[in-house]
Amino acid sequence: MQSDTRKLLTTGTTIFLTGAIAAALMLTVFGGVSKQGPHNNGGWLCLMLAMGCLPTGLLTLFLALAKLLGELTRRD
């Protein structure tokens, strides 16, 4: 595994986990979500963080996995 692939995997995982933790905190610690949105400012902040981090982290992970798959098929 090349160092840039490892860096992509680490970065994608970190960003995705940050979004997942923010979403979990929004739903549990910060009072949940109703039809109008989160109940307090911390919930809104977690919502914005999750909305940014989850898609970005997922796309970065897909890129890293595609790069890893390409490296593995090129080696054989």
C-alpha positions as CSV (number, residue, x, y, z in Angstrom):
1,M,0.0,0.0,0.0
2,Q,1.4,3.4,-1.0
3,S,1.6,6.2,1.5
4,D,-0.9,8.4,-0.3
5,T,-3.4,5.5,-0.3
6,R,-2.9,5.1,3.4
7,K,-3.4,8.9,3.9
8,L,-6.6,8.8,1.9
9,L,-8.0,5.9,3.9
10,T,-7.0,7.7,7.2
11,T,-8.5,11.0,6.1
12,G,-11.7,9.5,4.8
13,T,-12.2,7.4,7.9
14,T,-11.6,10.4,10.2
15,I,-14.0,12.7,8.3
16,F,-16.7,10.0,8.1
17,L,-16.4,9.1,11.8
18,T,-16.5,12.8,12.7
19,G,-19.8,13.1,10.9
20,A,-21.2,9.9,12.4
21,I,-20.4,11.0,15.9
22,A,-21.9,14.4,15.2
23,A,-25.1,12.8,14.0
24,A,-25.3,10.5,17.0
25,L,-24.7,13.4,19.4
26,M,-27.4,15.4,17.6
27,L,-29.9,12.6,18.1
28,T,-29.0,11.8,21.7
29,V,-27.2,14.4,23.7
30,F,-28.5,17.5,22.1
31,G,-32.2,16.8,22.4
32,G,-33.1,15.0,19.2
33,V,-34.7,16.3,16.0
34,S,-38.3,17.2,15.3
35,K,-40.1,18.3,12.1
36,Q,-38.6,21.8,12.5
37,G,-35.1,20.5,13.1
38,P,-32.9,20.1,16.1
39,H,-34.0,21.6,19.4
40,N,-31.0,23.7,20.3
41,N,-27.9,25.5,18.9
42,G,-25.7,22.5,19.6
43,G,-28.0,20.2,17.7
44,W,-27.9,22.6,14.7
45,L,-24.2,22.7,14.8
46,C,-24.0,18.9,14.9
47,L,-26.5,18.8,12.0
48,M,-24.3,21.1,9.8
49,L,-21.2,19.1,10.8
50,A,-22.8,15.8,9.9
51,M,-24.2,17.2,6.6
52,G,-20.7,18.2,5.6
53,C,-18.7,15.4,6.9
54,L,-20.7,12.3,6.0
55,P,-20.8,12.8,2.2
56,T,-17.3,14.1,2.0
57,G,-15.9,11.3,4.2
58,L,-17.8,8.7,2.2
59,L,-16.6,10.0,-1.2
60,T,-13.0,10.1,0.2
61,L,-13.3,6.5,1.4
62,F,-14.7,5.4,-2.0
63,L,-11.7,7.1,-3.7
64,A,-9.3,5.4,-1.3
65,L,-10.8,2.0,-1.8
66,A,-10.8,2.4,-5.6
67,K,-7.1,3.4,-5.4
68,L,-6.4,0.4,-3.1
69,L,-8.2,-2.0,-5.5
70,G,-6.2,-0.6,-8.4
71,E,-3.0,-1.1,-6.6
72,L,-3.8,-4.7,-5.7
73,T,-4.8,-5.6,-9.3
74,R,-1.7,-3.9,-10.7
75,R,0.6,-5.9,-8.4
76,D,-0.7,-9.3,-9.5
